[in-house]
């Protein structure tokens, strides 16, 4: 099976640095799993409506990972607290 390449925007890397260590490790593990299959059903992944190209949300504890898939590349756009999700999505749209 081909793996996907995962890259992070500067915003996502900055977001990840601000997250406490115990949560950061869980999020990094979730992101690594995306490289195997970024659209696994039943794992807290949801395609968000109204975005072209499509934007996906991955739940990881109280945090959400927003990402896009282009060919074999997954681009992590943001890693945010679930309470900030709606505000950040409005800025991305």
The first five atom37 places (N, CA, C, CB, O) and aatype in JSON, in Angstrom:
{
  "aatype": [20, 20, 20, 20, 20, 20, 20, 20, 20, 20, 20, 20, 20, 20, 20, 20, 20, 20, 20, 20, 20, 20, 20, 20, 20, 20, 20, 20, 20, 20, 20, 20, 20, 20, 20, 20, 20, 20, 20, 20, 20, 20, 20, 20, 20, 20, 20, 20, 20, 20, 20, 20, 20, 20, 20, 20, 20, 20, 20, 20, 20, 20, 20, 20, 20, 20, 20, 20, 20, 20, 20, 20, 20, 20, 20, 20, 20, 20, 20, 20, 20, 20, 20, 20, 20, 20, 20, 20, 20, 20, 20, 20, 20],
  "atom_mask": [
    [1, 1, 1, 1, 1],
    [1, 1, 1, 1, 1],
    [1, 1, 1, 1, 1],
    [1, 1, 1, 1, 1],
    [1, 1, 1, 1, 1],
    [1, 1, 1, 1, 1],
    [1, 1, 1, 1, 1],
    [1, 1, 1, 1, 1],
    [1, 1, 1, 1, 1],
    [1, 1, 1, 1, 1],
    [1, 1, 1, 1, 1],
    [1, 1, 1, 1, 1],
    [1, 1, 1, 1, 1],
    [1, 1, 1, 1, 1],
    [1, 1, 1, 1, 1],
    [1, 1, 1, 1, 1],
    [1, 1, 1, 1, 1],
    [1, 1, 1, 1, 1],
    [1, 1, 1, 1, 1],
    [1, 1, 1, 1, 1],
    [1, 1, 1, 1, 1],
    [1, 1, 1, 1, 1],
    [1, 1, 1, 1, 1],
    [1, 1, 1, 1, 1],
    [1, 1, 1, 1, 1],
    [1, 1, 1, 1, 1],
    [1, 1, 1, 1, 1],
    [1, 1, 1, 1, 1],
    [1, 1, 1, 1, 1],
    [1, 1, 1, 1, 1],
    [1, 1, 1, 1, 1],
    [1, 1, 1, 1, 1],
    [1, 1, 1, 1, 1],
    [1, 1, 1, 1, 1],
    [1, 1, 1, 1, 1],
    [1, 1, 1, 1, 1],
    [1, 1, 1, 1, 1],
    [1, 1, 1, 1, 1],
    [1, 1, 1, 1, 1],
    [1, 1, 1, 1, 1],
    [1, 1, 1, 1, 1],
    [1, 1, 1, 1, 1],
    [1, 1, 1, 1, 1],
    [1, 1, 1, 1, 1],
    [1, 1, 1, 1, 1],
    [1, 1, 1, 1, 1],
    [1, 1, 1, 1, 1],
    [1, 1, 1, 1, 1],
    [1, 1, 1, 1, 1],
    [1, 1, 1, 1, 1],
    [1, 1, 1, 1, 1],
    [1, 1, 1, 1, 1],
    [1, 1, 1, 1, 1],
    [1, 1, 1, 1, 1],
    [1, 1, 1, 1, 1],
    [1, 1, 1, 1, 1],
    [1, 1, 1, 1, 1],
    [1, 1, 1, 1, 1],
    [1, 1, 1, 1, 1],
    [1, 1, 1, 1, 1],
    [1, 1, 1, 1, 1],
    [1, 1, 1, 1, 1],
    [1, 1, 1, 1, 1],
    [1, 1, 1, 1, 1],
    [1, 1, 1, 1, 1],
    [1, 1, 1, 1, 1],
    [1, 1, 1, 1, 1],
    [1, 1, 1, 1, 1],
    [1, 1, 1, 1, 1],
    [1, 1, 1, 1, 1],
    [1, 1, 1, 1, 1],
    [1, 1, 1, 1, 1],
    [1, 1, 1, 1, 1],
    [1, 1, 1, 1, 1],
    [1, 1, 1, 1, 1],
    [1, 1, 1, 1, 1],
    [1, 1, 1, 1, 1],
    [1, 1, 1, 1, 1],
    [1, 1, 1, 1, 1],
    [1, 1, 1, 1, 1],
    [1, 1, 1, 1, 1],
    [1, 1, 1, 1, 1],
    [1, 1, 1, 1, 1],
    [1, 1, 1, 1, 1],
    [1, 1, 1, 1, 1],
    [1, 1, 1, 1, 1],
    [1, 1, 1, 1, 1],
    [1, 1, 1, 1, 1],
    [1, 1, 1, 1, 1],
    [1, 1, 1, 1, 1],
    [1, 1, 1, 1, 1],
    [1, 1, 1, 1, 1],
    [1, 1, 1, 1, 1]
  ],
  "atom_positions": [
    [[0.84, -1.17, 0.0], [0.0, 0.0, 0.0], [0.89, 1.24, 0.0], [-0.96, 0.0, 1.22], [1.85, 1.33, 0.76]],
    [[0.55, 2.2, -0.86], [1.3, 3.45, -0.92], [0.95, 4.33, 0.26], [1.04, 4.18, -2.23], [-0.21, 4.42, 0.68]],
    [[1.95, 4.98, 0.79], [1.73, 5.9, 1.9], [1.57, 7.32, 1.36], [2.9, 5.83, 2.92], [2.07, 7.65, 0.28]],
    [[0.88, 8.13, 2.11], [0.73, 9.54, 1.77], [1.85, 10.32, 2.46], [-0.68, 10.08, 2.18], [2.27, 9.96, 3.56]],
    [[2.32, 11.37, 1.81], [3.27, 12.27, 2.44], [2.48, 13.28, 3.26], [4.18, 12.99, 1.38], [1.47, 13.81, 2.81]],
    [[2.95, 13.56, 4.47], [2.28, 14.51, 5.34], [3.16, 15.74, 5.48], [1.95, 13.89, 6.73], [4.34, 15.63, 5.81]],
    [[2.58, 16.9, 5.22], [3.29, 18.15, 5.44], [2.43, 19.07, 6.28], [3.66, 18.83, 4.09], [1.21, 18.93, 6.33]],
    [[3.08, 20.02, 6.95], [2.38, 20.91, 7.85], [2.59, 22.36, 7.45], [2.83, 20.68, 9.29], [3.7, 22.75, 7.07]],
    [[1.55, 23.15, 7.55], [1.71, 24.58, 7.33], [2.4, 25.17, 8.56], [0.33, 25.28, 7.07], [2.47, 24.53, 9.61]],
    [[2.91, 26.37, 8.41], [3.56, 27.06, 9.54], [2.55, 27.26, 10.68], [4.14, 28.43, 9.08], [2.91, 27.11, 11.85]],
    [[1.32, 27.58, 10.34], [0.27, 27.77, 11.36], [0.05, 26.5, 12.16], [-1.05, 28.22, 10.71], [-0.07, 26.54, 13.39]],
    [[0.0, 25.36, 11.47], [-0.23, 24.08, 12.15], [0.95, 23.74, 13.06], [-0.45, 22.95, 11.12], [0.75, 23.27, 14.18]],
    [[2.17, 23.99, 12.6], [3.35, 23.72, 13.42], [3.35, 24.6, 14.66], [4.64, 23.94, 12.62], [3.68, 24.13, 15.75]],
    [[2.97, 25.86, 14.5], [2.89, 26.78, 15.65], [1.79, 26.32, 16.62], [2.61, 28.22, 15.17], [1.98, 26.35, 17.83]],
    [[0.65, 25.9, 16.06], [-0.45, 25.4, 16.9], [0.03, 24.22, 17.74], [-1.66, 24.99, 16.03], [-0.25, 24.15, 18.93]],
    [[0.74, 23.3, 17.11], [1.2, 22.08, 17.78], [2.17, 22.4, 18.91], [1.86, 21.13, 16.78], [2.16, 21.73, 19.94]],
    [[3.0, 23.41, 18.73], [3.96, 23.8, 19.77], [3.26, 24.34, 21.02], [4.92, 24.84, 19.23], [3.78, 24.23, 22.13]],
    [[2.08, 24.94, 20.84], [1.34, 25.54, 21.96], [0.51, 24.54, 22.75], [0.45, 26.63, 21.44], [-0.05, 24.89, 23.79]],
    [[0.42, 23.3, 22.27], [-0.41, 22.28, 22.92], [0.42, 21.57, 23.99], [-0.95, 21.26, 21.89], [1.58, 21.26, 23.76]],
    [[-0.17, 21.31, 25.17], [0.56, 20.59, 26.23], [1.09, 19.24, 25.75], [-0.35, 20.38, 27.45], [0.47, 18.58, 24.91]],
    [[2.24, 18.82, 26.28], [2.95, 17.62, 25.84], [2.08, 16.37, 25.79], [4.11, 17.36, 26.74], [2.14, 15.62, 24.82]],
    [[1.28, 16.13, 26.83], [0.51, 14.89, 26.87], [-0.51, 14.8, 25.73], [-0.22, 14.76, 28.2], [-0.8, 13.71, 25.25]],
    [[-1.04, 15.93, 25.3], [-1.98, 15.94, 24.18], [-1.24, 15.95, 22.85], [-2.91, 17.16, 24.27], [-1.71, 15.36, 21.87]],
    [[-0.09, 16.61, 22.8], [0.7, 16.71, 21.57], [1.09, 15.33, 21.06], [1.95, 17.56, 21.79], [1.01, 15.07, 19.86]],
    [[1.5, 14.44, 21.94], [1.9, 13.09, 21.52], [0.73, 12.33, 20.89], [2.45, 12.31, 22.71], [0.89, 11.64, 19.89]],
    [[-0.45, 12.47, 21.49], [-1.65, 11.81, 20.95], [-1.98, 12.36, 19.55], [-2.86, 12.01, 21.91], [-2.33, 11.59, 18.66]],
    [[-1.86, 13.66, 19.38], [-2.17, 14.28, 18.09], [-1.16, 13.84, 17.03], [-2.17, 15.82, 18.22], [-1.54, 13.54, 15.9]],
    [[0.12, 13.81, 17.39], [1.15, 13.38, 16.44], [0.92, 11.94, 16.0], [2.55, 13.52, 17.06], [1.1, 11.61, 14.82]],
    [[0.51, 11.09, 16.93], [0.2, 9.7, 16.58], [-0.98, 9.65, 15.59], [-0.14, 8.88, 17.85], [-0.94, 8.88, 14.63]],
    [[-2.0, 10.45, 15.84], [-3.16, 10.5, 14.94], [-2.76, 10.98, 13.55], [-4.25, 11.42, 15.52], [-3.25, 10.46, 12.54]],
    [[-1.88, 11.98, 13.49], [-1.43, 12.51, 12.2], [-0.62, 11.45, 11.45], [-0.57, 13.79, 12.41], [-0.75, 11.32, 10.23]],
    [[0.21, 10.7, 12.16], [1.0, 9.64, 11.52], [0.08, 8.58, 10.91], [1.97, 8.99, 12.53], [0.38, 8.04, 9.84]],
    [[-1.02, 8.28, 11.58], [-1.97, 7.29, 11.05], [-2.62, 7.78, 9.75], [-3.04, 6.99, 12.09], [-3.01, 6.96, 8.92]],
    [[-2.74, 9.09, 9.58], [-3.3, 9.63, 8.34], [-2.46, 9.26, 7.14], [-3.44, 11.15, 8.44], [-2.98, 9.1, 6.04]],
    [[-1.14, 9.11, 7.33], [-0.26, 8.81, 6.2], [-0.56, 7.43, 5.6], [1.2, 8.87, 6.64], [-0.25, 7.18, 4.44]],
    [[-1.17, 6.55, 6.38], [-1.53, 5.22, 5.89], [-2.87, 5.27, 5.15], [-1.6, 4.21, 7.06], [-2.99, 4.75, 4.04]],
    [[-3.87, 5.91, 5.76], [-5.18, 6.04, 5.14], [-5.87, 7.29, 5.69], [-6.06, 4.77, 5.41], [-6.36, 7.28, 6.81]],
    [[-5.9, 8.37, 4.92], [-6.44, 9.64, 5.42], [-7.96, 9.71, 5.49], [-5.96, 10.75, 4.57], [-8.5, 10.7, 5.98]],
    [[-8.65, 8.69, 5.03], [-10.12, 8.73, 5.01], [-10.75, 7.52, 5.66], [-10.61, 8.85, 3.58], [-11.79, 7.05, 5.21]],
    [[-10.14, 7.0, 6.71], [-10.68, 5.83, 7.4], [-12.02, 6.21, 8.03], [-9.69, 5.32, 8.48], [-12.11, 7.19, 8.76]],
    [[-13.05, 5.43, 7.73], [-14.36, 5.73, 8.3], [-14.44, 5.26, 9.75], [-15.48, 5.07, 7.46], [-13.79, 4.29, 10.13]],
    [[-15.24, 5.96, 10.53], [-15.45, 5.57, 11.91], [-14.32, 5.95, 12.85], [-15.66, 4.11, 11.98], [-14.23, 5.43, 13.96]],
    [[-13.44, 6.87, 12.41], [-12.3, 7.25, 13.25], [-12.3, 8.72, 13.63], [-11.02, 6.91, 12.54], [-11.27, 9.26, 14.04]],
    [[-13.43, 9.36, 13.51], [-13.48, 10.78, 13.87], [-13.06, 11.69, 12.73], [-12.61, 11.03, 15.07], [-12.73, 12.85, 12.96]],
    [[-13.06, 11.18, 11.5], [-12.73, 12.0, 10.34], [-14.03, 12.42, 9.68], [-11.81, 11.23, 9.35], [-14.94, 11.61, 9.46]],
    [[-14.11, 13.71, 9.35], [-15.32, 14.23, 8.72], [-14.92, 15.2, 7.6], [-16.24, 14.94, 9.76], [-14.04, 16.03, 7.78]],
    [[-15.59, 15.07, 6.47], [-15.39, 16.02, 5.38], [-16.26, 17.23, 5.66], [-15.74, 15.38, 3.99], [-17.47, 17.1, 5.85]],
    [[-15.65, 18.41, 5.7], [-16.39, 19.63, 5.99], [-17.03, 20.18, 4.72], [-15.47, 20.68, 6.64], [-16.42, 20.15, 3.65]],
    [[-18.23, 20.68, 4.84], [-18.98, 21.17, 3.69], [-18.56, 22.59, 3.32], [-20.48, 21.12, 3.98], [-18.17, 23.39, 4.18]],
    [[-18.64, 22.89, 2.02], [-18.43, 24.25, 1.55], [-16.99, 24.61, 1.24], [-18.94, 25.18, 2.55], [-16.69, 25.8, 1.09]],
    [[-16.11, 23.65, 1.15], [-14.7, 23.94, 0.87], [-14.27, 23.31, -0.44], [-13.8, 23.44, 2.02], [-14.56, 22.14, -0.7]],
    [[-13.59, 24.08, -1.26], [-12.98, 23.58, -2.49], [-11.55, 24.05, -2.49], [-13.75, 24.06, -3.78], [-11.35, 25.26, -2.47]],
    [[-10.55, 23.2, -2.52], [-10.63, 21.75, -2.42], [-11.16, 21.33, -1.06], [-9.26, 21.13, -2.68], [-11.16, 22.12, -0.12]],
    [[-11.61, 20.08, -0.95], [-12.22, 19.6, 0.3], [-11.3, 19.77, 1.51], [-12.6, 18.14, 0.16], [-10.08, 19.64, 1.41]],
    [[-11.9, 20.06, 2.65], [-11.2, 20.18, 3.92], [-11.76, 19.11, 4.85], [-11.36, 21.62, 4.53], [-12.97, 18.9, 4.91]],
    [[-10.88, 18.44, 5.56], [-11.28, 17.36, 6.46], [-10.92, 17.72, 7.89], [-10.61, 16.03, 6.05], [-9.99, 18.48, 8.15]],
    [[-11.69, 17.16, 8.82], [-11.45, 17.37, 10.25], [-11.23, 16.03, 10.92], [-12.62, 18.13, 10.91], [-12.02, 15.11, 10.75]],
    [[-10.15, 15.93, 11.67], [-9.84, 14.73, 12.45], [-9.97, 15.08, 13.93], [-8.41, 14.18, 12.12], [-9.35, 16.04, 14.4]],
    [[-10.77, 14.3, 14.66], [-10.88, 14.5, 16.11], [-9.76, 13.75, 16.8], [-12.27, 14.02, 16.64], [-9.5, 12.59, 16.51]],
    [[-9.1, 14.44, 17.72], [-8.06, 13.82, 18.54], [-8.2, 14.4, 19.94], [-6.62, 14.07, 17.95], [-7.61, 15.44, 20.26]],
    [[-8.97, 13.73, 20.78], [-9.23, 14.25, 22.12], [-10.03, 15.54, 22.03], [-7.91, 14.49, 22.89], [-11.04, 15.6, 21.33]],
    [[-9.57, 16.58, 22.73], [-10.24, 17.88, 22.69], [-9.71, 18.77, 21.58], [-10.07, 18.59, 24.03], [-10.04, 19.95, 21.52]],
    [[-8.9, 18.21, 20.7], [-8.3, 18.98, 19.61], [-8.79, 18.48, 18.26], [-6.78, 18.9, 19.67], [-9.21, 17.33, 18.12]],
    [[-8.72, 19.37, 17.28], [-9.14, 19.04, 15.93], [-7.99, 19.35, 14.97], [-10.44, 19.81, 15.53], [-7.35, 20.4, 15.06]],
    [[-7.76, 18.43, 14.06], [-6.74, 18.59, 13.03], [-7.47, 18.84, 11.72], [-5.78, 17.33, 12.94], [-8.25, 18.0, 11.27]],
    [[-7.23, 19.99, 11.1], [-7.84, 20.33, 9.83], [-6.82, 20.06, 8.74], [-8.32, 21.81, 9.8], [-5.68, 20.52, 8.81]],
    [[-7.23, 19.3, 7.71], [-6.27, 18.94, 6.66], [-6.93, 18.82, 5.3], [-5.58, 17.63, 7.0], [-8.14, 18.66, 5.17]],
    [[-6.06, 18.91, 4.27], [-6.49, 18.75, 2.88], [-5.68, 17.62, 2.26], [-6.31, 20.07, 2.07], [-4.56, 17.34, 2.67]],
    [[-6.26, 16.98, 1.26], [-5.58, 15.91, 0.53], [-5.46, 16.35, -0.93], [-6.34, 14.54, 0.65], [-6.46, 16.66, -1.58]],
    [[-4.23, 16.37, -1.43], [-3.97, 16.69, -2.83], [-3.08, 15.59, -3.39], [-3.31, 18.1, -2.99], [-1.92, 15.46, -3.01]],
    [[-3.64, 14.79, -4.29], [-2.96, 13.62, -4.84], [-2.47, 12.73, -3.7], [-1.77, 14.06, -5.75], [-3.3, 12.17, -2.99]],
    [[-1.17, 12.59, -3.49], [-0.64, 11.73, -2.42], [-0.05, 12.56, -1.27], [0.44, 10.78, -2.98], [0.78, 12.07, -0.51]],
    [[-0.48, 13.81, -1.15], [0.04, 14.71, -0.11], [-1.1, 15.15, 0.81], [0.74, 15.94, -0.74], [-2.14, 15.62, 0.35]],
    [[-0.87, 14.99, 2.1], [-1.81, 15.49, 3.11], [-1.18, 16.74, 3.7], [-2.1, 14.39, 4.23], [-0.06, 16.71, 4.21]],
    [[-1.91, 17.85, 3.63], [-1.43, 19.11, 4.19], [-2.22, 19.41, 5.46], [-1.56, 20.26, 3.17], [-3.43, 19.64, 5.4]],
    [[-1.53, 19.41, 6.59], [-2.16, 19.76, 7.87], [-2.25, 21.28, 7.92], [-1.34, 19.18, 9.11], [-1.24, 21.98, 7.94]],
    [[-3.48, 21.8, 7.93], [-3.7, 23.24, 7.89], [-3.63, 23.87, 9.28], [-5.06, 23.54, 7.25], [-2.96, 24.88, 9.47]],
    [[-4.31, 23.26, 10.24], [-4.36, 23.79, 11.61], [-4.54, 22.64, 12.59], [-5.51, 24.84, 11.77], [-5.07, 21.59, 12.23]],
    [[-4.11, 22.85, 13.83], [-4.35, 21.93, 14.95], [-4.87, 22.82, 16.07], [-3.03, 21.1, 15.38], [-4.12, 23.61, 16.64]],
    [[-6.17, 22.69, 16.37], [-6.8, 23.65, 17.26], [-7.66, 22.97, 18.32], [-7.64, 24.63, 16.47], [-8.07, 21.82, 18.17]],
    [[-7.92, 23.71, 19.38], [-8.84, 23.26, 20.42], [-10.24, 23.22, 19.82], [-8.79, 24.19, 21.68], [-10.59, 24.07, 19.01]],
    [[-11.02, 22.24, 20.21], [-12.36, 22.09, 19.63], [-13.23, 23.32, 19.85], [-13.05, 20.87, 20.23], [-14.14, 23.58, 19.06]],
    [[-12.97, 24.08, 20.92], [-13.76, 25.27, 21.2], [-13.51, 26.38, 20.18], [-13.45, 25.78, 22.6], [-14.35, 27.26, 20.0]],
    [[-12.36, 26.34, 19.52], [-11.99, 27.36, 18.53], [-12.35, 26.96, 17.11], [-10.51, 27.63, 18.62], [-12.16, 27.75, 16.18]],
    [[-12.86, 25.75, 16.92], [-13.08, 25.19, 15.58], [-13.91, 26.08, 14.68], [-13.74, 23.84, 15.69], [-13.5, 26.4, 13.56]],
    [[-15.07, 26.49, 15.13], [-15.97, 27.27, 14.29], [-15.35, 28.59, 13.85], [-17.27, 27.53, 15.03], [-15.49, 28.99, 12.69]],
    [[-14.66, 29.27, 14.76], [-14.03, 30.54, 14.45], [-12.93, 30.37, 13.41], [-13.47, 31.17, 15.73], [-12.82, 31.19, 12.49]],
    [[-12.12, 29.33, 13.53], [-11.03, 29.08, 12.6], [-11.56, 28.68, 11.23], [-10.09, 28.0, 13.14], [-11.03, 29.12, 10.21]],
    [[-12.6, 27.86, 11.19], [-13.18, 27.42, 9.91], [-13.71, 28.62, 9.13], [-14.32, 26.39, 10.15], [-13.56, 28.66, 7.91]],
    [[-14.31, 29.58, 9.81], [-14.82, 30.76, 9.11], [-13.68, 31.55, 8.46], [-15.59, 31.67, 10.08], [-13.85, 32.12, 7.38]],
    [[-12.51, 31.56, 9.1], [-11.35, 32.26, 8.52], [-10.79, 31.51, 7.32], [-10.26, 32.43, 9.57], [-10.31, 32.14, 6.38]],
    [[-10.84, 30.18, 7.35], [-10.31, 29.38, 6.25], [-11.2, 29.43, 5.02], [-10.13, 27.94, 6.69], [-10.73, 29.28, 3.89]],
    [[-12.48, 29.65, 5.23], [-13.45, 29.63, 4.13], [-13.42, 30.9, 3.4], [-14.83, 29.37, 4.62], [-14.17, 31.08, 2.44]]
  ]
}
